[in-house]
Amino acid sequence: MATETATTTRTKGVEGYEGEGPKWRLEHASSALAVCQKAACKRAKTKFVKGELRIGTHTHFEPEDRWYMAWRHWGCATKFQIRGLKEVTEEDVTRAPGYDRLSSAAQEQVQLAFENGHIVDKGFKGIDTDLAKVPKKYAGEFQNATAYKVDLATRGTASCRKPECPKGALKIAKGELRLGICVPYDDDHASWVYKHWMCISKCDLEGIQTRCNGDVSEIDGFSALPVEHQRVVGETMETGEVVEPPQPPAPVVKPKKTRNKVESDDSNAETLKPKRKTRAKNKKNAEDENDSDDESKTKPKCQGKGQKRASDEMDESSEPEYVPKKTRSRAAPIE
C-alpha cells in the first residue's frame, strides 16, 4: 500500500527526481534548530532564526535510502532552485509549494526572484514568528491518511507528531516501535509522519483497521518486525487498547581511550629511570671528582689544528728539541 501511494505522489516535471512530495518548498522556519546547507553556512554551523524565510530541497540520503528536506536561507538560494520552482509551477508563483503560507513581504521577494531568475535581496530575512508554527496538518488527528506502516526507527531523527506527546515531542529513539502515517498535502503530494507507538490515537487505530480489513498481517511492515513487537501490534489491534512495546536497548557508549599512567613511589622511582641516563650521570660525577682531587692531571684543552700558543707562554724549557723525521731516502739522521 505504501509503495503504491508513494508512486502516485511523486513530483512530476522534475527530471531525475523520484522522491515523495514537492522537490522544493518555501516556508518560515518553525524553529531555530536546523542549519543552513550552503557550504559556508554549514561549516560555520549557522542556524535559522525562528520565523525566517527559507527554501528547502527534497534530497535523497543514499545510505538509508530515504528522502529529507535540506533547507537554505532565502539569501543562499541558487539560480537552479529558482529555475526549478519556475519549471514545476509553470512560472505561476502562486503554485509554489508553501507560497500561500508566507507573509506578504516574503511573497513579494519570491515574485521578484521569479521575475529576475535569481534572488534580488540576499539580505532579506522575512522573519515572522506568527507564521513560524507547526503546519496545521500536525495540529490534530489525521483524518485523511492514505496509508499506514509500522517499523522500528532506524535512527533518532523523526519527531512524534502527537501535539500533546508525553515525551515532549522529542525525537523517536533508534530501535523504538513507531507508527507511520502517509498524509497528503499541497493537493498532489504526500509525506510520511510518525508517532511513538504509545502516542497513537483511537482515530489512528480505526484507520489502520479499515485499511487492513481486520487482518493485522496486512499492515505494511508488520512481517519485518521482531516477534515481540508483532505480538504488541496484534494485541493492540485485537483489543483496541494500545499495548506498551518493549523498550529499545540503551545505546552503547564506547569508553574513551586513556593512556595508562604508572603510579610510582620513592622506592621504585630510580628503577623507572632509563639506564642510559643513569650511567651517563655516574660517569659525569666520577669525572668531576677526579678533576677536584687532582687538577694537575687535567689536560689542557686541545688547541685547534694549526693554532699555536701565545709567545709569552712559550719558554726554552718547554720548547721541544727538533728531531727530523725519517724518510724513505734517509735511513739515518744527517750528521
Secondary structure as GFF3:
##gff-version 3
##sequence-region A 1 335
A	DSSP	alpha_helix	2	8	.	.	.	ID=ss1
A	DSSP	beta_strand	24	28	.	.	.	ID=ss2
A	DSSP	alpha_helix	39	44	.	.	.	ID=ss3
A	DSSP	beta_strand	53	61	.	.	.	ID=ss4
A	DSSP	three_ten_helix	62	64	.	.	.	ID=ss5
A	DSSP	beta_strand	66	73	.	.	.	ID=ss6
A	DSSP	three_ten_helix	74	76	.	.	.	ID=ss7
A	DSSP	alpha_helix	79	88	.	.	.	ID=ss8
A	DSSP	three_ten_helix	93	95	.	.	.	ID=ss9
A	DSSP	three_ten_helix	99	101	.	.	.	ID=ss10
A	DSSP	alpha_helix	104	116	.	.	.	ID=ss11
A	DSSP	three_ten_helix	136	138	.	.	.	ID=ss12
A	DSSP	beta_strand	147	152	.	.	.	ID=ss13
A	DSSP	beta_strand	177	185	.	.	.	ID=ss14
A	DSSP	beta_strand	189	196	.	.	.	ID=ss15
A	DSSP	three_ten_helix	197	199	.	.	.	ID=ss16
A	DSSP	alpha_helix	202	212	.	.	.	ID=ss17
A	DSSP	three_ten_helix	216	218	.	.	.	ID=ss18
A	DSSP	three_ten_helix	222	224	.	.	.	ID=ss19
A	DSSP	alpha_helix	227	239	.	.	.	ID=ss20
A	DSSP	three_ten_helix	270	272	.	.	.	ID=ss21
A	DSSP	alpha_helix	275	293	.	.	.	ID=ss22
A	DSSP	three_ten_helix	295	297	.	.	.	ID=ss23
A	DSSP	three_ten_helix	311	313	.	.	.	ID=ss24
###
